Amino acid sequence: MEQKTHTTKDGTTVIVLTPEGRLDITTAWQFRLKLQECISKLSPHIVVNLSKVNFIDSSGLTSLVAGMRDADKEKGSFRLCQVHPEAKLVFEVTVMDSVFEIFDSEDQALEGTPRTIAS
């Protein structure tokens, strides 16, 4: 899994994670731990680039939801970008495309306005 650090114009540190292959029951827990580590130790602002994930199941979606909740708890942001065409259907069928902030490109996700969460 590729991990990059990006600093926005206003000085915010954003971690960009790019998992590869499948995000399923065998890999989701490892990805979930990586999200937790990044949010707690590096920055609560996360972009997940899904361009290299060609399959995602319910456990993969669960790890993404958990990461979004962790980022929200820390007053951070959680964005997805470049969802692989084969994985995009899962987001649409489960209506998760309305839950996540999904951007076409990594640059758009990095420039996106932080979402405000009603508490």
Order of alpha helices (4+ residues) and beta strands (2+ residues): beta-beta-beta-alpha-beta-beta-alpha-beta-alpha-beta-alpha
